[in-house]
Amino acid sequence: MLDTTIRLGDLGAALLGTALLVLIIYAILVLKNLYDTMKVLRKILEDNAENINDVMDRAPAIAENIESISGDLSHDVKAVQGTIDNLLGTTEAAAGALAENTDVISSIMGVIQVIMSIKESFGFRRKRRWF
């Protein structure tokens, strides 16, 4: 029979060596996938180089247009804000005037209701027409 003793140091070295081998194989697979990805990316860049250069040439003009549009928009918003402020002031003034004249409006509504009641009691009803 074979009676062999394995020391813990030898077992640890064997496990460490195996883990290192697995790590190296994993790193090789990752690098291979990275290489394949870079190859595809390089192909895409080569196929679209003309379009990329065209976009890069137009980028400063696009940035200038965006800056101009945002400036115009800011100016228009400020102008509209002034109009809204004026409209708000007018609305507040109208609401204040309406609140002051609530008694007059209530009196007028009361008179209209009295007139409508009198009209109904004397039989002045409109004939309804059905279309």
Backbone as JSON, one array per atom type, in Angstrom:
{
  "sequence": "MLDTTIRLGDLGAALLGTALLVLIIYAILVLKNLYDTMKVLRKILEDNAENINDVMDRAPAIAENIESISGDLSHDVKAVQGTIDNLLGTTEAAAGALAENTDVISSIMGVIQVIMSIKESFGFRRKRRWF",
  "N": [[0.81, -1.16, 0.0], [0.23, 2.23, -0.53], [1.37, 4.69, 1.34], [1.33, 7.91, 1.64], [2.31, 11.03, 2.72], [1.0, 14.25, 2.74], [2.1, 17.44, 2.97], [0.83, 20.42, 4.52], [1.8, 22.81, 3.52], [2.68, 22.06, 0.97], [0.19, 21.38, -0.15], [-1.13, 23.85, -0.02], [0.49, 25.33, -1.78], [-0.04, 23.96, -4.14], [-2.8, 24.47, -4.45], [-2.7, 27.26, -4.67], [-1.2, 27.52, -7.01], [-2.98, 26.33, -8.84], [-5.14, 28.14, -8.67], [-3.88, 30.41, -9.65], [-3.36, 29.57, -12.27], [-6.0, 29.31, -13.25], [-6.77, 32.0, -13.06], [-5.02, 33.16, -14.91], [-5.9, 31.93, -17.28], [-8.5, 33.0, -17.37], [-7.89, 35.74, -17.63], [-6.67, 35.7, -20.14], [-8.88, 35.02, -21.75], [-10.51, 37.27, -21.34], [-8.89, 39.28, -22.42], [-8.83, 38.4, -25.08], [-11.53, 38.72, -25.82], [-11.68, 41.48, -25.54], [-9.9, 42.26, -27.52], [-11.29, 41.34, -29.8], [-13.52, 43.01, -29.66], [-12.32, 45.52, -29.94], [-11.43, 45.24, -32.55], [-13.83, 45.17, -33.97], [-14.79, 47.71, -33.34], [-12.79, 49.31, -34.48], [-13.26, 48.71, -37.18], [-15.81, 49.79, -37.52], [-15.23, 52.5, -37.09], [-13.49, 52.98, -39.24], [-15.23, 52.55, -41.4], [-17.02, 54.62, -41.06], [-15.59, 56.95, -41.08], [-15.63, 59.21, -42.76], [-18.17, 60.32, -42.26], [-17.91, 60.88, -39.53], [-15.85, 62.77, -39.58], [-17.19, 64.79, -40.99], [-19.21, 65.49, -39.17], [-17.6, 66.42, -37.08], [-16.48, 68.64, -38.33], [-18.72, 70.25, -38.61], [-19.52, 70.73, -36.03], [-18.61, 73.13, -34.55], [-20.16, 75.16, -35.81], [-22.72, 74.26, -35.25], [-22.71, 74.49, -32.47], [-22.49, 77.28, -32.23], [-24.95, 78.02, -33.38], [-26.71, 76.92, -31.52], [-26.08, 78.42, -29.27], [-26.85, 80.96, -30.17], [-29.6, 80.54, -30.59], [-30.41, 79.93, -27.97], [-29.86, 82.37, -26.74], [-31.67, 84.07, -28.11], [-34.05, 82.86, -27.35], [-33.98, 83.27, -24.6], [-34.2, 86.06, -24.53], [-36.78, 86.34, -25.66], [-38.31, 85.01, -23.74], [-37.97, 86.7, -21.57], [-39.3, 88.95, -22.57], [-41.9, 87.96, -22.81], [-42.36, 87.41, -20.15], [-42.57, 89.98, -19.09], [-44.96, 90.77, -20.31], [-46.69, 88.91, -19.17], [-46.51, 89.68, -16.5], [-47.69, 92.23, -16.68], [-50.27, 91.47, -17.49], [-51.04, 89.99, -15.28], [-51.1, 92.01, -13.35], [-53.21, 93.57, -14.4], [-55.28, 91.72, -14.21], [-55.42, 91.39, -11.45], [-56.23, 93.96, -10.75], [-58.73, 94.04, -11.99], [-60.01, 92.0, -10.58], [-60.03, 93.14, -8.06], [-61.67, 95.38, -8.55], [-64.04, 94.06, -9.22], [-64.57, 92.78, -6.81], [-65.11, 95.01, -5.26], [-67.45, 95.87, -6.47], [-69.32, 93.93, -5.96], [-71.67, 94.1, -4.49], [-73.27, 95.72, -6.13], [-73.51, 94.09, -8.38], [-74.84, 91.91, -7.25], [-77.27, 93.15, -6.61], [-78.21, 93.78, -9.17], [-78.52, 91.2, -10.21], [-80.54, 90.3, -8.52], [-82.67, 91.97, -9.31], [-82.97, 91.1, -11.94], [-83.81, 88.48, -11.48], [-86.26, 88.96, -10.25], [-87.63, 90.15, -12.38], [-87.68, 88.0, -14.16], [-89.28, 86.24, -12.7], [-91.72, 87.64, -12.63], [-92.26, 87.71, -15.35], [-92.62, 84.98, -15.89], [-94.85, 84.48, -14.32], [-96.87, 85.92, -15.62], [-97.06, 84.58, -17.93], [-95.35, 84.89, -20.13], [-93.73, 83.15, -21.99], [-91.15, 81.76, -23.93], [-91.53, 80.1, -26.97], [-90.34, 76.92, -27.55], [-88.25, 75.79, -30.07], [-87.77, 72.96, -31.94], [-85.23, 71.5, -33.6]],
  "CA": [[0.0, 0.0, 0.0], [0.94, 3.5, -0.62], [1.09, 5.66, 2.39], [2.05, 9.13, 1.37], [1.84, 12.16, 3.52], [1.06, 15.54, 2.03], [2.24, 18.53, 3.94], [-0.11, 21.53, 4.27], [2.49, 23.79, 2.69], [2.61, 21.59, -0.41], [-1.22, 21.47, -0.57], [-1.39, 25.27, -0.24], [1.19, 25.74, -3.0], [-0.76, 23.37, -5.27], [-4.04, 25.24, -4.62], [-2.33, 28.59, -5.16], [-0.8, 27.35, -8.41], [-4.21, 26.09, -9.61], [-5.87, 29.41, -8.72], [-3.12, 31.28, -10.56], [-3.6, 29.06, -13.63], [-7.37, 29.7, -13.6], [-6.74, 33.44, -13.23], [-4.32, 33.44, -16.18], [-6.81, 31.54, -18.37], [-9.57, 33.99, -17.4], [-7.33, 36.98, -18.16], [-6.48, 35.5, -21.58], [-10.21, 35.1, -22.38], [-10.94, 38.67, -21.29], [-8.09, 40.02, -23.4], [-9.27, 37.99, -26.41], [-12.8, 39.41, -26.07], [-11.36, 42.89, -25.71], [-9.29, 42.39, -28.84], [-12.36, 41.22, -30.79], [-14.32, 44.23, -29.56], [-11.54, 46.61, -30.53], [-11.4, 45.0, -33.98], [-15.13, 45.61, -34.49], [-14.82, 49.16, -33.19], [-11.9, 49.86, -35.51], [-13.96, 48.55, -38.47], [-16.89, 50.79, -37.55], [-14.61, 53.82, -37.25], [-12.98, 53.09, -40.61], [-16.36, 52.66, -42.32], [-17.74, 55.88, -40.85], [-14.62, 58.03, -40.88], [-16.08, 60.4, -43.49], [-19.3, 60.91, -41.52], [-17.39, 61.42, -38.27], [-15.13, 64.01, -39.91], [-18.2, 65.77, -41.37], [-19.83, 65.95, -37.92], [-16.61, 67.2, -36.35], [-16.34, 69.92, -39.01], [-19.94, 71.03, -38.4], [-19.78, 70.92, -34.59], [-18.54, 74.52, -34.1], [-21.31, 75.92, -36.31], [-23.9, 73.81, -34.48], [-22.59, 75.1, -31.14], [-22.82, 78.69, -32.37], [-26.39, 78.12, -33.59], [-27.37, 76.63, -30.25], [-25.86, 79.59, -28.41], [-27.69, 82.04, -30.7], [-31.0, 80.21, -30.31], [-30.67, 80.06, -26.53], [-29.9, 83.81, -26.44], [-32.94, 84.59, -28.61], [-35.1, 82.31, -26.51], [-33.91, 83.97, -23.32], [-34.76, 87.39, -24.76], [-38.23, 86.2, -25.86], [-38.91, 84.64, -22.46], [-38.01, 87.92, -20.76], [-40.36, 89.81, -23.1], [-43.17, 87.35, -22.44], [-42.5, 87.56, -18.71], [-43.09, 91.33, -18.88], [-46.37, 90.75, -20.7], [-47.43, 88.15, -18.15], [-46.58, 90.53, -15.32], [-48.72, 93.25, -16.96], [-51.57, 90.79, -17.5], [-51.32, 89.65, -13.88], [-51.5, 93.26, -12.69], [-54.54, 93.92, -14.89], [-56.22, 90.76, -13.64], [-55.59, 91.72, -10.03], [-57.02, 95.18, -10.68], [-60.11, 93.68, -12.34], [-60.56, 91.24, -9.46], [-60.3, 94.12, -7.0], [-62.86, 96.16, -8.93], [-65.18, 93.16, -9.13], [-64.85, 92.59, -5.39], [-65.73, 96.25, -4.78], [-68.77, 96.02, -7.08], [-70.11, 92.73, -5.73], [-73.0, 94.51, -4.03], [-74.01, 96.21, -7.3], [-73.82, 92.93, -9.22], [-75.88, 91.15, -6.53], [-78.52, 93.89, -6.77], [-78.65, 93.61, -10.56], [-79.0, 89.82, -10.33], [-81.84, 90.24, -7.84], [-83.65, 92.62, -10.18], [-83.19, 90.2, -13.09], [-84.62, 87.36, -11.0], [-87.63, 89.47, -10.05], [-88.21, 90.33, -13.71], [-87.94, 86.67, -14.71], [-90.43, 85.7, -11.97], [-92.91, 88.35, -13.13], [-92.46, 87.25, -16.73], [-93.17, 83.63, -15.84], [-96.19, 84.5, -13.72], [-97.81, 86.43, -16.6], [-97.13, 83.65, -19.05], [-94.49, 85.26, -21.26], [-92.72, 82.11, -22.18], [-90.73, 81.55, -25.32], [-91.8, 78.77, -27.52], [-89.11, 76.23, -27.93], [-88.24, 75.21, -31.41], [-86.98, 71.75, -32.03], [-84.63, 71.41, -34.95]],
  "C": [[0.86, 1.23, 0.0], [0.51, 4.4, 0.53], [1.96, 6.88, 2.12], [1.45, 10.23, 2.23], [2.02, 13.42, 2.7], [1.1, 16.62, 3.1], [1.28, 19.67, 3.55], [0.54, 22.6, 3.39], [2.46, 23.38, 1.23], [1.2, 21.69, -0.97], [-1.58, 22.92, -0.87], [-0.73, 25.76, -1.51], [0.46, 25.2, -4.22], [-2.06, 24.15, -5.53], [-3.76, 26.64, -5.16], [-1.93, 28.53, -6.63], [-2.01, 27.13, -9.3], [-5.01, 27.38, -9.75], [-5.18, 30.38, -9.67], [-3.33, 30.87, -12.01], [-4.99, 29.46, -14.11], [-7.43, 31.2, -13.87], [-6.08, 33.83, -14.55], [-5.22, 33.09, -17.35], [-7.94, 32.55, -18.5], [-9.07, 35.31, -17.99], [-7.11, 36.88, -19.67], [-7.81, 35.61, -22.31], [-10.72, 36.54, -22.41], [-10.19, 39.49, -22.33], [-8.49, 39.66, -24.83], [-10.58, 38.69, -26.77], [-12.59, 40.89, -26.29], [-10.75, 43.14, -27.09], [-10.36, 42.3, -29.93], [-13.24, 42.47, -30.81], [-13.6, 45.41, -30.2], [-11.48, 46.48, -32.05], [-12.72, 45.48, -34.62], [-15.24, 47.13, -34.43], [-13.96, 49.85, -34.24], [-12.57, 49.81, -36.88], [-15.08, 49.59, -38.59], [-16.31, 52.18, -37.77], [-14.08, 54.02, -38.66], [-14.12, 53.28, -41.6], [-17.06, 54.01, -42.22], [-16.82, 57.07, -40.66], [-15.08, 59.32, -41.56], [-17.22, 61.1, -42.76], [-18.82, 61.54, -40.21], [-16.65, 62.73, -38.52], [-16.11, 65.12, -40.27], [-18.87, 66.35, -40.12], [-18.86, 66.82, -37.14], [-16.4, 68.57, -36.99], [-17.54, 70.83, -38.74], [-20.19, 71.37, -36.93], [-19.65, 72.37, -34.13], [-19.73, 75.37, -34.56], [-22.58, 75.54, -35.55], [-23.87, 74.44, -33.09], [-22.94, 76.58, -31.19], [-24.32, 78.89, -32.56], [-27.16, 77.88, -32.29], [-27.24, 77.82, -29.31], [-26.75, 80.75, -28.86], [-29.16, 81.78, -30.38], [-31.31, 80.37, -28.83], [-30.7, 81.53, -26.12], [-31.21, 84.43, -26.89], [-34.1, 84.12, -27.74], [-35.13, 83.0, -25.15], [-34.52, 85.36, -23.44], [-36.28, 87.32, -24.89], [-38.93, 85.85, -24.55], [-39.0, 85.87, -21.56], [-39.11, 88.85, -21.24], [-41.73, 89.26, -22.71], [-43.41, 87.49, -20.94], [-43.04, 88.95, -18.37], [-44.57, 91.4, -19.21], [-47.21, 90.02, -19.66], [-47.56, 88.97, -16.87], [-47.64, 91.62, -15.49], [-50.11, 92.65, -16.9], [-51.99, 90.43, -16.08], [-51.78, 90.89, -13.11], [-52.9, 93.68, -13.1], [-55.59, 93.01, -14.3], [-56.47, 91.05, -12.17], [-56.44, 92.98, -9.87], [-58.48, 94.88, -10.99], [-60.76, 92.9, -11.21], [-60.89, 92.17, -8.3], [-61.54, 94.94, -7.3], [-64.11, 95.31, -8.83], [-65.57, 92.93, -7.68], [-65.53, 93.83, -4.81], [-67.16, 96.38, -5.28], [-69.65, 94.79, -6.89], [-71.52, 93.08, -5.29], [-73.86, 94.97, -5.21], [-74.43, 95.03, -8.17], [-74.9, 92.07, -8.56], [-77.23, 91.83, -6.68], [-79.08, 93.7, -8.17], [-79.2, 92.2, -10.77], [-80.35, 89.64, -9.66], [-82.93, 90.84, -8.68], [-83.97, 91.71, -11.37], [-84.05, 89.01, -12.67], [-86.06, 87.78, -10.77], [-88.32, 89.6, -11.4], [-88.55, 88.98, -14.32], [-89.14, 86.03, -14.01], [-91.73, 86.33, -12.45], [-93.25, 87.86, -14.53], [-93.09, 85.86, -16.75], [-94.58, 83.62, -15.27], [-97.24, 85.04, -14.69], [-97.86, 85.59, -17.86], [-96.33, 84.06, -20.27], [-93.38, 84.24, -21.39], [-92.4, 81.99, -23.65], [-91.12, 80.19, -25.76], [-90.48, 78.14, -27.93], [-89.27, 75.64, -29.31], [-87.31, 74.01, -31.39], [-86.48, 71.62, -33.46], [-84.59, 70.01, -35.41]]
}
